[in-house]
Amino acid sequence: MVIPTLEELKRLSPEELQQLAREVERAMEEKQKEIRKEVIRQIRELAESAGLEVEVRPKKRGRKIGSLPVKYRHPEHPELTWKGRGQMPKWLREELAKGRRLEEFQVEGS
């Protein structure tokens, strides 16, 4: 495996860096799943050797913030969004401080 140097990374476009970041994130998730499976296998094996039985249940997860729809989007920079939850992002605070109105950034249908 060849790990790019910082100089090589600097030559990539923002889109290429974002794609690389997504691929790294996916690889990390897969690696964590593999490690989790191996740990569970080891725990079961150890429990069996002691005459015990182990039941592994997945954690219950609540609603993810990521599943909420975007309510506000910057018209000139569509990658800047806010779902209307939590602290208002800096970009939106700055725009409102310039005299713009929140409604200008509202996404249709939200």
Secondary structure, DSSP 8 states (H G I E B T S, - for coil): -----HHHHHTS-HHHHHHHHHHHHHHHHHHHHHHHHHHHHHHHHHHHHTT-------------GGGS---EE-SS-TT-EE-S-SS--HHHHHHHHTT--GGGGB-TT-
